[in-house]
Amino acid sequence: MRSPADARLRRTLVDARPISSWLDDPGRPEPLEPLRGKVRADLAIVGAGFTGLWAALEARERDPGRAVVVVEGGRVGWGASGRNGGFVASSLTHGLDNGLRRFPDEIEELERQGLENFAGLVEAIGRYGIRADLELGPVVLLARRPHEVGWFEDAAAAHRRFGYEAEVLDAEGARRIVRSPVFVGGLRIGGQGHALVNPARLAWGLRDAALALGVRIFERSPAVAIERDGGGVVVRTADGAVRAERAILATNGFPPLLRRIRAYVVPVYDHVLMTEPLSAEQRRSIGWEGREGLADAANRFHYFRLSTDDRILWGGYDATYHFGGRTGRRLELDDAVHLRLARHFFATFPQLEGLRFTHRWGGIIDTCSRYAVFFGTALGGRVAYAVGYTGLGVAATRFGARTALDLVDGLGTERTALRFVRTKPVPFPPEPLRFLAIRQTVRAYDRLDRTGRRGPWLALLDRLGLGFQS
């Protein structure tokens, strides 16, 4: 039986459009033609999300005479690149803590290259005139439980070691950031390496820049196979084919064309809500004058931010893997998950009761066991790939694209010299163990968030090098 509270929550969602608010934009570019027939290229790229678009741009910048063709199964940026929260972080390792745990011997170099990559992204947005609503500024992690605050001092010290500004906040300090009754402390990280963007407009801006440089992009052209073709490769689509000397796969969490990738990446669903614009009174009631990007300090966390027109984007918490890696439109619109997100939203901001959501959506995250992008080559070095960003890829995709291009061109660079690039994550077990292990891990993280204790399952993952602390 539905409770009156649930009925009120459902009313806040009743008019929500089932599409990413970023993509539901009247300024969205007109569709590009699909690939029909055969074309030739020096470089074929599969996927027109951030990785594929950055790779296309970089390839033409390095060699203006190089013929580059991109094939995209949907529209440019319609996958994770147009559905994320628009948080931009310089970290290549899904956060400094994860990098320190997994790559302690080269974390200094990874941080340096990550900050250079972040600066390159900001510079490219300006140079190409991309109107991505870029807002440079800090990120704040907010604690809902006292044991989460205990982690902040060590985290702040680690960030200061690498040149970040880091400030531990008590409950009053957290309320100065954003007015909510649920937060008992916070960690403000700034000074460098953090920003917010409109991710769809970033993708569309990269599209326009690539087209202006002579890149050919074919939309609604899902790739179905990649094969050797003499000294090169052929990428086959539903209605055509691209014959190229080299290829880059930038397919995120969608079924990979290379079987070898399938053991390393699982598609995990993330879900998001976007509110209607706040009134002036509502805006004053929550504070948030600094417009920081915010997130819970838990492992099952919410992330939230303001849009340029003062809507609140609210996402995260549930990370859902479906048995066998199933994906599909129906799984993007999970009523129970969106209702839970709405309940958590109003528990965090009770002063906004009555506010409605205009959009609700979901999408897949290309998740791997090390929580950060990994790389590889195939077909005798003719194909390179960069996948597994695990939800923190808005900036890291530029690094991933440039590294994949280094690999497919056979270049030895400071990127390809990294152990981070030369090693792969631990593969996931086959089904049904994969499903059971992921479900058990989610339960263990939920217990960790509630109690502050990692427990035997997470202790085992730590020993295997698979542990993670958000």
N, C-alpha and C positions, 0 to 999 in steps of 0.2 A: 504494500500500500504506500502510495506516495505521500510524503509529509507536506504540510503547508510550506515549510521552508524550501523544499525541493521545487514545489510549484512556483514559488517566487523566483527561484534561480532559473527555472526553465523559461520564465517570461523574459528574463534578461537576454536569453539566447534565441528567442523565437524568430527574430528578424535578421539574425547573423547570416551573412552571405558565405557560402561554403567555398571560399577561395582566399588565398593569401591577400591581405589588404595591400601589400606592396605591388602585387601583380594586377590588382583591380584598380588600375590607374588609367584615366582617360588619355594620358600622354604615352601610353604603351605603343611601341612602334608597330607598323603594319607587318603582316606575316611575310616571310621570305619564301620563295618557291621551293618545293621539294625536289630532290634529285630524281630525275628520270633519264635513264640511259647511262652511258659510261663516260667518265671524265678521267683525265690524268692530272697528277700533281707530283710535286717533289715531296710534300709532307701531307699526309691525311691525319685528321684529328677527329676522334669519335667523342662527341659530347660538347655542347655549347653552354656549359656552366662556367664558373669562374676558372677552373683549371684549363679547360679547353680554350677559352677566350684569351687568357693570359699567354698560353702557349702559342696561339696563332699570332698575337701581337709581337711577342718576343722573337718568333721565327722571322717575321718580316723586318723587324728592327735590325736583327743580326745580318740578314741578307735580303735586301729589298727585291732582289730578282727571284727569290724562292717562291714557287707556286704552292700555295697553301689552301687546302680545302677542308672545311669543317662540316660534318654531318651530325644532325641533332634529331633525336627521336620525337621531340615535341616542339616547343618554342624556345628561343634563347632564354635561359634563366628560369625556366618553368619548374625545375627540380629544386634541390636544396638551395641553390644560389638565389632563388626568389622567394623562399619560404622561411628563411632563418630570421633571427632577431636583429641582425645588422650590427652585432658586436664585433669589433675589429681588435684583435690582440696580436702583438708582435711574436708571442711565443710560438715556436714551431713544434713544441712537445706537449701541447695541451696543458699548459701551465708550468710554472717554474718547479713546483713540487714534483710533478711527474717526471720532468726532465732530470732533476737531481737524483731521483730514485733509479731511473733507467739508464741514464747516460752521464754519470758523475764525472767521467774522465774528459768529456768534451762539452760539458754544459756551458763553459765560458764561451767557446766558439759558437755553439748553437745560439746562445743569447745574442752574441755580436751579429751573427748573420741574420737572426730574426729581426733585430732592430734595423739593420740595413735594408732588409726586405720590406719592413713596415714603411720606412722612409721612402723607398722606391715606389710603393703603392701610392702614398700621399702625393709624391711628385708627379706620378703618371696621371692621377686624377686631375691635377692642375694643368699639366701640359696638354692633355687631350680635351680639356674643357668639359669634363664629365660632371654633370649636376647630380651628384649622389648624396646631397645633404650631409656632407662630411662634418662631424663635430668632434674635434680633438678634446680629450678630457679624461678624467680618472674613471676607474671602476671601483665599486664598493661591494664587498662581501658582507652580508648581514646575518648575524647569528640569532636563531630563535630559541636556542637552548644554551645553558651555561657551559656545558662541556665543549661546545663549538668555539666559544671565546678563548678557551685554553690553548687552542691551536694557533691563534692569531699572533702571539708574540714571536714564535719561531718563524712563522711565515713572513712577518714583517722584517725580521732580521735577515732572512734569506733574500728578500727583495731589495733591501738596502744594500746588501753586498754587491748586487748587480746594477746599482745606480738608480733604482726606482725610489720615489718618495713613498713611504709607507707609514701610516698612522693607525694605531689601534684605538678604537673608539669604545667608550662605555655606553650604557643605555641612553644617557642624555645626548652623547655625541651622535649616536645612531639616529635619534629623533631629530637632530639638527639637519641630518641629511634628508630624511623623509619621515613624515609623521605617521607612525603606525604603532599600535599598542603591542605588537608581537615581537619586536626586536629588542634583544638584551645587550647587543654590542655590535661592533663592526670592524672591518679592516679596509681602509681607504688606500688604494694603490694608484699612484699617478706619476707625473713627471715625464713619462715617455711611454710609448708603446701601446696606447689604448685610444680608441675612437669609436664613434657610432656612424653608421651610414644607412641610407635607404638601399638595401641590397639589390632590389630589382633595377633601380635606376643605375646602380653601378654596373650590373650585367649589361643593361641596354647601352650604356655609355661605352663599355668595352666592345660591344658589338659594332657600334657606329665607328669607333676608332679602327677596328680591324677591317671593316668594309672599306673605309677611306684609304687604307694602306694596300688594298687590292686582294684581301682575303675573300674567298668565296665561301659563303655559309648557306647550307641547305637545311631548312627546317622540315619537320614532319617526315623525316627520312631515317627511321630506326635502323641501325646497323644490325645485321643478323649473323654475320660471320666475318672472320678475318683469316686470310690464308697467305701462304707464300705464293709469289708469282714471279718466277725466274729469279732475278736478282733483287726484287722488291716484294711488295705485298699488294693484295687486293682486299678492300673493304667492301663487302656486299651489303646492300640495303634492300628493302622490299621491292623497289622499282629501279634499281640502278647499281652501279659499282664505281669505286674510286681505285684506280691503279696508281700506286705511289712508290717512291723509293723507300720511304720510312713512314711510320705511323705512331701516334700517341693515343693511348686510351685514357679517357677522362670521364669515366662512367659512374663515379660516385657509388651509391649503394645498389644500383640497378644490376641485373644479372650480367656478369662480365662475359666478354667474348672469349677470354682465355680461361680454360678450366682450372689452371694452376692458381688463379686468384680466388676461386670460390671457397677454398678452405680457410682463407684469411679474413674475409669480410662478411659481415652479416648485416642485413637491413633492419634497423631499429627505428620504430616510429616515434616521432616527437610531435607534440600538438601545441597549438598556439591560439590565443584569443586576442582580439583588438577591440578596444572600447570606442564608443562615440567620442567626439571631442569634449573635453571637460569645460564646463562653464568657468567663468572667472572665479566664482565663489568656490567651486569644487577644486579648482587649481590651487587656490590659496589654502584650502583645508589640508592639503597633503604636503605643503612645503616644497621640497625638491627643487629649490631655486638653482642648484648647480647642474641640473639635468644629467646627473651621472648615470652611467649604465650600472644597474643593480642586479644582484643575484643572492640567493640564499647561500649560506656556507655549508649546507648539507650536501650529501652525495646525491640524494633524490631532491633536486633543487628546482626552484623557480628562477627564471631570469625575467627582468622587466625593465622597461625604458619608456621614455616619452618620444612621440613622433614630433615632427616640426609643427603640426597643428594641434598639439597637446592631447593626443590620444595616448592611452597606455597600452603597450604591447605586453602581454602576460603569457609566458610559455614555460614548458618544461614539466618537471616532476615525474610523470609517467614516461618510461622508456620501454616500449613494447616490442618484443620480438614474437613473431607468429611462426608456429611450427612449419619447418621446411623452408623458411625464408619467404613465406607468402607476402606478396605485395598486391596492391590494387586500390582503386578509387574508394571502395567501400570502407577500407581500413583507415583511410585518411580522416573520415568523418565519424569518429567514435563518440556517440552521444554521452556515454558514461564518463569518458575521459574529459570531455569538454565541460560536463556538469561539475565534475570534481575540480577542474581548474577554476570554474566560476565560484565554487564554494570557498576555495582557498583565497581567491582574490578578495572577496568581501570580508573574509576573516582578517585579512591583512589591512584592508582599507574599509572598515565599517562606516566611515563618514561618507563613503560614496554609494551607499545603498540607493538603489533605484537607477543607477547608471546602467546603460545597456551596451551590449556588444554588437558591433556592426559586422564583424568577420570572425570566422572560426575555420581553422584548417589543420592539416597534418601533413607530414612528409617523412621520408626515410633519411636516416643518417647512416653513412657508410662506416660502420663500427668495426674496429679491430682490437685485438687483445692488448695492444700497447697504447691505445687511445691517441695515436698520432699517425700522420701520413707515413706510408712506406712505399718503396719503389721496386721496380724490377724491369727486366728486358725479356724478350721472347723472339722466336723465329730468327735465331741467329743474330740477335742484336738489332733487327730491323724494326722492332716494336718496343716501345717503353710505356710504362704506366705509373701513375701516382694516384693512390686510393687510400682510404682508411682514416680520413681526417677526424672522424668521430665527433663532429659537431663544433669544432673550433677552427674553421678553415677559411674564413673570409679573407684573412691576410695570408695564411699559410699556403693557400692555393697558388698564389703568385710564385712562392718559393718552389712549390711542387711542380708547377709548369716549367719553370726555368731548369729545374733539375732533370725532369723527364726529357727536356730538349737536349741538355748536356749528354744524357745517357744514349739517346737515340742517334746523336751525332758522333758518339764515341769520343767525347771530350773529357779530359782530365781537368777538373776544376776544384775550387775549394769546397764546392758543394758535394761533388761526387767522391771526394776524399773522406767524407764523414762516415764514421761507423753507423751513424743514424741512417744514412742513405744506403749503406752496403749490407745492412742486416734487415731481417724481416721479423714480424711478430710471431708469437707462438700460434700455430693454427688452431682453429676450433675443432672439437671432435665431431664426428658424423652424427646425424640424427639416429635415435632420439636423444642421445647424450647431449647434443648441442642445446636442444631446447631445455632439457632438465637442468643443465649447468647454468645457463643464462638465467632461468627462473630462480634457481637457488641463490645466484649471486645478487639478483635484485632484492630478494628477501633478506639476505645478509646485510646489504647496504641499508635497507630500511631499519633493521635492528640496530645497526651501528649508529644511524642518525638518532634513534630514540634513546639509546643507552650510552653511547660513546665508547663502546667496546667492540672490537673487530670480530671476535668470536672465532671458532675453529675453522669455518669454511674460508673466511677471508685470510686467516693465518696461513692456511694451506696455499691459497693463491699467492700470498706474499712470498712463501718459500719457493714457489714455482716461477716467481718473477712476473706474476700477473696481477698483483694488487694495485689498487688505485685509491687515492684520497682526493676528493673533489677540491 
